[in-house]
């Protein structure tokens, strides 16, 4: 079986798990949604340098002043930590395209067995545009996908082949859902960690994406 979790609890599990894997001093770009929760769970001995697509380096928590002149890419007011800086949009994109981002953490509409990601558009629905998603997945050293295992209609978001317009082909390194951690290992999607309260067989049966299971599979408290 797979436990039914509230939206809040599922998002917390995913963000906490990713936060535990980030290295001290990493330059990290966060997407909108679950990725924005990751800083709340970073261990105290780990310091991240957060970059926003729109040009804030060393962004901090949501500002109590809610100054709309200082926002992240999602339009949320943020603070700027000591040593931080504001840079132009073109320089921010140069940072992303130039391979300077250590980790990007993004949400997903679909992610497939080839490590391809679709996270920006559903056909026939109005969307604001691609933004910097394509640039960041192409330029970041590691791409984490933070996503619920199933969408609101119960359809698995981990598919054999993406049917939605792609953000990037073969770019995903790690997928974290509320039930498991999956790593792209030489082109194979391998389950390396699973939640204590989740059945491995049920997970495999209900996941459309073809998954291999690590010989060193870990059971963890997500």
Secondary structure as a PSIPRED ss2 file (coil, helix, strand):
# PSIPRED VFORMAT (PSIPRED V4.0)

   1 X C   1.000  0.000  0.000
   2 X C   1.000  0.000  0.000
   3 X C   1.000  0.000  0.000
   4 X C   1.000  0.000  0.000
   5 X C   1.000  0.000  0.000
   6 X C   1.000  0.000  0.000
   7 X H   0.000  1.000  0.000
   8 X H   0.000  1.000  0.000
   9 X H   0.000  1.000  0.000
  10 X H   0.000  1.000  0.000
  11 X H   0.000  1.000  0.000
  12 X H   0.000  1.000  0.000
  13 X H   0.000  1.000  0.000
  14 X H   0.000  1.000  0.000
  15 X H   0.000  1.000  0.000
  16 X H   0.000  1.000  0.000
  17 X H   0.000  1.000  0.000
  18 X H   0.000  1.000  0.000
  19 X H   0.000  1.000  0.000
  20 X C   1.000  0.000  0.000
  21 X C   1.000  0.000  0.000
  22 X C   1.000  0.000  0.000
  23 X C   1.000  0.000  0.000
  24 X C   1.000  0.000  0.000
  25 X C   1.000  0.000  0.000
  26 X C   1.000  0.000  0.000
  27 X E   0.000  0.000  1.000
  28 X E   0.000  0.000  1.000
  29 X E   0.000  0.000  1.000
  30 X E   0.000  0.000  1.000
  31 X C   1.000  0.000  0.000
  32 X C   1.000  0.000  0.000
  33 X C   1.000  0.000  0.000
  34 X H   0.000  1.000  0.000
  35 X H   0.000  1.000  0.000
  36 X H   0.000  1.000  0.000
  37 X H   0.000  1.000  0.000
  38 X H   0.000  1.000  0.000
  39 X H   0.000  1.000  0.000
  40 X H   0.000  1.000  0.000
  41 X H   0.000  1.000  0.000
  42 X C   1.000  0.000  0.000
  43 X C   1.000  0.000  0.000
  44 X C   1.000  0.000  0.000
  45 X C   1.000  0.000  0.000
  46 X C   1.000  0.000  0.000
  47 X C   1.000  0.000  0.000
  48 X C   1.000  0.000  0.000
  49 X E   0.000  0.000  1.000
  50 X E   0.000  0.000  1.000
  51 X E   0.000  0.000  1.000
  52 X C   1.000  0.000  0.000
  53 X C   1.000  0.000  0.000
  54 X C   1.000  0.000  0.000
  55 X C   1.000  0.000  0.000
  56 X E   0.000  0.000  1.000
  57 X E   0.000  0.000  1.000
  58 X E   0.000  0.000  1.000
  59 X E   0.000  0.000  1.000
  60 X E   0.000  0.000  1.000
  61 X E   0.000  0.000  1.000
  62 X E   0.000  0.000  1.000
  63 X C   1.000  0.000  0.000
  64 X C   1.000  0.000  0.000
  65 X C   1.000  0.000  0.000
  66 X C   1.000  0.000  0.000
  67 X C   1.000  0.000  0.000
  68 X C   1.000  0.000  0.000
  69 X C   1.000  0.000  0.000
  70 X C   1.000  0.000  0.000
  71 X E   0.000  0.000  1.000
  72 X C   1.000  0.000  0.000
  73 X C   1.000  0.000  0.000
  74 X C   1.000  0.000  0.000
  75 X C   1.000  0.000  0.000
  76 X C   1.000  0.000  0.000
  77 X E   0.000  0.000  1.000
  78 X E   0.000  0.000  1.000
  79 X E   0.000  0.000  1.000
  80 X E   0.000  0.000  1.000
  81 X E   0.000  0.000  1.000
  82 X E   0.000  0.000  1.000
  83 X E   0.000  0.000  1.000
  84 X E   0.000  0.000  1.000
  85 X E   0.000  0.000  1.000
  86 X E   0.000  0.000  1.000
  87 X C   1.000  0.000  0.000
  88 X C   1.000  0.000  0.000
  89 X H   0.000  1.000  0.000
  90 X H   0.000  1.000  0.000
  91 X H   0.000  1.000  0.000
  92 X H   0.000  1.000  0.000
  93 X H   0.000  1.000  0.000
  94 X H   0.000  1.000  0.000
  95 X H   0.000  1.000  0.000
  96 X H   0.000  1.000  0.000
  97 X H   0.000  1.000  0.000
  98 X C   1.000  0.000  0.000
  99 X C   1.000  0.000  0.000
 100 X C   1.000  0.000  0.000
 101 X C   1.000  0.000  0.000
 102 X C   1.000  0.000  0.000
 103 X E   0.000  0.000  1.000
 104 X E   0.000  0.000  1.000
 105 X E   0.000  0.000  1.000
 106 X E   0.000  0.000  1.000
 107 X C   1.000  0.000  0.000
 108 X C   1.000  0.000  0.000
 109 X C   1.000  0.000  0.000
 110 X E   0.000  0.000  1.000
 111 X E   0.000  0.000  1.000
 112 X E   0.000  0.000  1.000
 113 X C   1.000  0.000  0.000
 114 X C   1.000  0.000  0.000
 115 X C   1.000  0.000  0.000
 116 X C   1.000  0.000  0.000
 117 X E   0.000  0.000  1.000
 118 X E   0.000  0.000  1.000
 119 X C   1.000  0.000  0.000
 120 X C   1.000  0.000  0.000
 121 X C   1.000  0.000  0.000
 122 X C   1.000  0.000  0.000
 123 X C   1.000  0.000  0.000
 124 X C   1.000  0.000  0.000
 125 X C   1.000  0.000  0.000
 126 X C   1.000  0.000  0.000
 127 X C   1.000  0.000  0.000
 128 X C   1.000  0.000  0.000
 129 X C   1.000  0.000  0.000
 130 X C   1.000  0.000  0.000
 131 X C   1.000  0.000  0.000
 132 X C   1.000  0.000  0.000
 133 X H   0.000  1.000  0.000
 134 X H   0.000  1.000  0.000
 135 X H   0.000  1.000  0.000
 136 X H   0.000  1.000  0.000
 137 X H   0.000  1.000  0.000
 138 X H   0.000  1.000  0.000
 139 X H   0.000  1.000  0.000
 140 X C   1.000  0.000  0.000
 141 X C   1.000  0.000  0.000
 142 X E   0.000  0.000  1.000
 143 X E   0.000  0.000  1.000
 144 X E   0.000  0.000  1.000
 145 X E   0.000  0.000  1.000
 146 X E   0.000  0.000  1.000
 147 X C   1.000  0.000  0.000
 148 X C   1.000  0.000  0.000
 149 X C   1.000  0.000  0.000
 150 X E   0.000  0.000  1.000
 151 X C   1.000  0.000  0.000
 152 X C   1.000  0.000  0.000
 153 X C   1.000  0.000  0.000
 154 X C   1.000  0.000  0.000
 155 X C   1.000  0.000  0.000
 156 X E   0.000  0.000  1.000
 157 X C   1.000  0.000  0.000
 158 X E   0.000  0.000  1.000
 159 X E   0.000  0.000  1.000
 160 X C   1.000  0.000  0.000
 161 X C   1.000  0.000  0.000
 162 X C   1.000  0.000  0.000
 163 X C   1.000  0.000  0.000
 164 X C   1.000  0.000  0.000
 165 X C   1.000  0.000  0.000
 166 X C   1.000  0.000  0.000
 167 X C   1.000  0.000  0.000
 168 X E   0.000  0.000  1.000
 169 X C   1.000  0.000  0.000
 170 X C   1.000  0.000  0.000
 171 X C   1.000  0.000  0.000
 172 X C   1.000  0.000  0.000
 173 X C   1.000  0.000  0.000
 174 X E   0.000  0.000  1.000
 175 X E   0.000  0.000  1.000
 176 X E   0.000  0.000  1.000
 177 X C   1.000  0.000  0.000
 178 X C   1.000  0.000  0.000
 179 X C   1.000  0.000  0.000
 180 X E   0.000  0.000  1.000
 181 X E   0.000  0.000  1.000
 182 X E   0.000  0.000  1.000
 183 X E   0.000  0.000  1.000
 184 X E   0.000  0.000  1.000
 185 X E   0.000  0.000  1.000
 186 X C   1.000  0.000  0.000
 187 X C   1.000  0.000  0.000
 188 X E   0.000  0.000  1.000
 189 X E   0.000  0.000  1.000
 190 X E   0.000  0.000  1.000
 191 X E   0.000  0.000  1.000
 192 X E   0.000  0.000  1.000
 193 X E   0.000  0.000  1.000
 194 X E   0.000  0.000  1.000
 195 X E   0.000  0.000  1.000
 196 X C   1.000  0.000  0.000
 197 X C   1.000  0.000  0.000
 198 X C   1.000  0.000  0.000
 199 X C   1.000  0.000  0.000
 200 X H   0.000  1.000  0.000
 201 X H   0.000  1.000  0.000
 202 X H   0.000  1.000  0.000
 203 X H   0.000  1.000  0.000
 204 X H   0.000  1.000  0.000
 205 X H   0.000  1.000  0.000
 206 X H   0.000  1.000  0.000
 207 X C   1.000  0.000  0.000
 208 X C   1.000  0.000  0.000
 209 X C   1.000  0.000  0.000
 210 X C   1.000  0.000  0.000
 211 X C   1.000  0.000  0.000
 212 X E   0.000  0.000  1.000
 213 X E   0.000  0.000  1.000
 214 X E   0.000  0.000  1.000
 215 X E   0.000  0.000  1.000
 216 X E   0.000  0.000  1.000
 217 X E   0.000  0.000  1.000
 218 X E   0.000  0.000  1.000
 219 X E   0.000  0.000  1.000
 220 X E   0.000  0.000  1.000
 221 X C   1.000  0.000  0.000
 222 X C   1.000  0.000  0.000
